[in-house]
Amino acid sequence: MHARQAVEPLVEVLRDVGEEDKVRAGAAVSLGWIGDAQASEPLAEV
């Protein structure tokens, strides 16, 4: 599954939760993007 496909449902959920939870969820999404980017780098560069 592509990262953007996974994020779209999260965006819908974020609209229904409190502000503090939105911040936490946003941080989790950002960390997921960072993990995806690192995972796509060749192992020789890591």
ZAMARGU-4260 file (C-alpha; in steps of 0.2 Angstrom, whole numbers, plus 5000, padded with zeros to 4 digits):
<rodrens>
0) 5000/5000/5000 | 5007/5017/4995 | 5009/5029/5010 | 4997/5042/5003 | 4983/5029/5002
5) 4986/5025/5020 | 4986/5043/5025 | 4969/5048/5017 | 4959/5038/5029 | 4969/5045/5044
10) 4964/5063/5038 | 4946/5058/5039 | 4949/5052/5057 | 4958/5068/5062 | 4943/5078/5058
15) 4933/5069/5072 | 4946/5070/5086 | 4951/5083/5099 | 4965/5095/5095 | 4978/5086/5106
20) 4974/5070/5098 | 4976/5079/5081 | 4994/5084/5085 | 4999/5067/5091 | 4991/5059/5075
25) 5000/5071/5064 | 5017/5067/5073 | 5014/5049/5070 | 5010/5052/5051 | 5026/5062/5049
30) 5036/5048/5058 | 5028/5036/5046 | 5033/5046/5031 | 5051/5047/5038 | 5051/5028/5040
35) 5045/5025/5023 | 5059/5037/5016 | 5072/5028/5025 | 5066/5011/5020 | 5067/5015/5002
40) 5085/5020/5003 | 5097/5007/4997 | 5105/4997/5012 | 5122/5002/5006 | 5119/5020/5010
45) 5111/5017/5027
</rodrens>
